[in-house]
């Protein structure tokens, strides 16, 4: 357990990557959107941006970096693969819980100020604004975990099989997604799929389905890292 906590704390040594860059880029994105839509100045205009995704993208990249850069160092210190994996899981869970709390608070402030005085929806994305406060909070937290474990899975594939593994994974993803697109187009299922997604509540899209995808990614990542080499 001590080794697991050590690995988790080790991630915060590079605090600029863990804290500085995610929130710095999010703040920059927010200020740009604030200036842009403030310059438009139309009272009846209610802009909704995708700028909130910037913090999730940065954390996804950081999760890949945490494995590829820190894994050899941790192995050199005698940390077991199990402790290294659990330490990173603990780190990402703590980030998801704390970062989601801040985003939730910012969404509440945004709602209370009528979109920062200009009807801007940056943190309070419409389909995320569910009535249940717990689902609303999880809607911020679960995507962090999904992208974190996706990043870990990609990184451990690279550590286990190198560039050949990454190219194989990319080819498999291309064939799978391309084959699915061909099949859907051939069968004329696009309208039904779009309609199905449109009928899904915000809680299902941002909490339920991402949670279901996160669990197998966590298991697969653990199984692969057990045989990964520094």
Residue, then its C-alpha position, 0 to 999 in steps of 0.5 A: x500500500x505504501x508503494x501505491x501511495x508513493x507512485x500516486x504522489x510521484x505524479x504530483x512532482x511534475x505538477x505543471x503537467x498534472x495541474x498547471x497545463x490542464x487548468x491553464x489551457x482551460x482558462x485560456x479557452x474560457x477567456x477566448x470564448x468570453x472575449x469572442x462572444x462578448x464582442x458579438x454582443x447579441x442579447x438573444x444569442x445563447x452560445x454553447x461552446x466545446x471549450x470545456x473539452x480542452x481539460x479532458x484532452x490535456x488529461x488524456x495526453x497526461x495519462x499516456x505520458x504518466x505511463x510511458x515516462x514514469x514506468x521505467x523510473x518506477x521499475x528502477x526503484x523496485x516498484x512492482x507493476x501492480x503497485x505502479x498500476x494501482x498508484x496511477x489509478x489512485x492518482x487519476x481517481x483523485x484527479x477526477x473527483x477533485x477536478x469534477x468538483x471544481x467544474x461543477x462549482x464553475x457550472x453553478x456559478x455560470x448558471x447563477x450569473x446568466x452565463x457570465x452576464x452574456x448567456x454563455x454556456x461554457x461549463x454548463x453544457x445543456x445536455x449535462x445540466x440534469x436535475x439530479x446533482x449527483x448525476x450532474x457531478x458524475x457527468x464531469x467526473x466519469x469522462x475523466x476516468x474514461x479518458x484516463x484509462x484509455x490513455x493508460x491502455x494506449x500507453x501500456x500497449x506501447x510499453x508491452x509491444x512497442x511501435x509494432x503494437x501501436x501500429x497493430x492497434x491503430x490498424x485494428x481500430x481503423x478496420x473496426x471503425x471503417x467496417x462499422x461505417x461501411x455496414x451502417x451505410x450499406x444497411x441505412x442505419x445512420x438515421x436510427x443510430x442518430x435518433x437513438x443517441x438523441x433519445x438518450x438522457x444526458x446522464x446516460x451519455x456522460x455517466x452510464x455508457x462511459x462507466x461501462x467502457x471504463x471498466x473493461x479498459x481498466x481490466x485490460x490495462x492491468x493485464x497488459x502492464x503485468x507483462x510490460x517491460x520498462 
